[in-house]
Amino acid sequence: MTFVGRAGLRRYDENDVEVGVCLFGFSSGKGIAGESLGAAIEFGFRRLPLRRLVCVVRPTNIRSQKAMLRLGFSFAGMTEHLGAVFRFYEMQRPGKFAL
């Protein structure tokens, strides 16, 4: 068994929770990010009273941008976060996870 990275939820700001993933390079492109993010998204909407989840992606990270769209996130514009510029994505609570 090999540690390949991490995925999960964290507080983005006073209103939102962010979903994110950080993988070691050797594990990229194997579907691990999508699978682990899917589990984090499901956990967030099943267990927490969230209106939406958000995600920030570096403008140069095309693979992650495509993954966010495949997972159901919508591009909402550019944002500055922690001193850097990111693409901002959001996912509204799906109907199957009614509050």
C-alpha positions as CSV (number, residue, x, y, z in Angstrom):
1,M,0.0,0.0,0.0
2,T,1.4,3.4,-1.0
3,F,0.3,6.9,0.2
4,V,-0.6,8.9,-3.0
5,G,-1.9,12.1,-1.5
6,R,-5.0,13.5,0.2
7,A,-8.5,14.7,-0.5
8,G,-11.2,16.2,1.7
9,L,-13.1,19.2,2.9
10,R,-12.0,22.3,4.7
11,R,-13.4,25.7,5.6
12,Y,-12.9,28.1,2.6
13,D,-14.2,31.2,4.3
14,E,-17.0,32.1,6.7
15,N,-19.7,31.0,4.2
16,D,-18.3,28.1,2.2
17,V,-16.6,24.7,2.5
18,E,-13.9,23.8,-0.1
19,V,-13.3,20.3,-1.6
20,G,-9.8,19.6,-2.7
21,V,-7.2,17.1,-3.6
22,C,-3.4,17.0,-3.5
23,L,-1.7,14.0,-5.2
24,F,1.9,13.1,-5.6
25,G,2.9,13.3,-9.3
26,F,3.4,9.6,-9.8
27,S,-0.3,9.1,-9.0
28,S,-1.7,11.6,-11.4
29,G,-3.9,10.5,-14.3
30,K,-5.1,7.3,-12.7
31,G,-8.6,8.4,-11.7
32,I,-7.7,8.7,-8.0
33,A,-8.6,12.4,-7.8
34,G,-12.0,11.9,-9.3
35,E,-12.8,8.9,-7.1
36,S,-11.6,10.6,-3.9
37,L,-13.2,13.9,-4.6
38,G,-16.5,12.1,-5.4
39,A,-16.4,10.5,-1.9
40,A,-15.6,13.9,-0.3
41,I,-18.5,15.6,-2.1
42,E,-20.9,12.9,-1.1
43,F,-19.8,13.0,2.5
44,G,-20.1,16.8,2.6
45,F,-23.7,16.9,1.2
46,R,-24.9,13.8,3.2
47,R,-23.4,14.9,6.6
48,L,-23.2,18.7,6.5
49,P,-26.0,21.3,6.0
50,L,-24.1,22.9,3.1
51,R,-25.8,25.0,0.4
52,R,-22.9,24.5,-1.9
53,L,-19.3,23.3,-2.1
54,V,-16.5,25.3,-3.7
55,C,-13.2,24.6,-5.3
56,V,-10.3,26.7,-6.5
57,V,-7.9,25.6,-9.2
58,R,-4.7,27.2,-10.6
59,P,-5.3,28.6,-14.1
60,T,-2.5,26.4,-15.5
61,N,-3.9,23.1,-14.1
62,I,-6.1,22.1,-17.0
63,R,-6.5,18.5,-15.8
64,S,-8.1,19.6,-12.5
65,Q,-10.3,22.1,-14.3
66,K,-11.6,19.3,-16.5
67,A,-12.1,17.1,-13.4
68,M,-14.2,19.7,-11.6
69,L,-16.5,20.0,-14.6
70,R,-16.8,16.2,-14.9
71,L,-17.7,16.1,-11.2
72,G,-20.5,18.6,-11.7
73,F,-18.9,21.9,-10.6
74,S,-19.6,25.1,-12.6
75,F,-17.0,27.7,-13.3
76,A,-18.0,30.9,-11.5
77,G,-15.1,33.2,-12.4
78,M,-11.6,34.1,-11.2
79,T,-10.8,34.8,-7.6
80,E,-7.8,35.7,-5.4
81,H,-7.2,33.4,-2.5
82,L,-4.2,33.3,-0.1
83,G,-2.4,35.8,-2.4
84,A,-2.7,33.9,-5.7
85,V,-5.2,34.0,-8.6
86,F,-7.4,30.9,-9.1
87,R,-10.3,29.7,-11.1
88,F,-13.3,29.4,-8.8
89,Y,-15.8,26.6,-9.1
90,E,-19.0,25.8,-7.2
91,M,-21.5,23.0,-6.9
92,Q,-25.0,23.6,-5.5
93,R,-26.5,21.0,-3.3
94,P,-27.9,18.3,-5.6
95,G,-31.6,17.4,-5.1
96,K,-30.7,13.8,-4.1
97,F,-29.1,15.3,-1.0
98,A,-32.1,17.4,0.2
99,L,-31.6,19.1,3.6
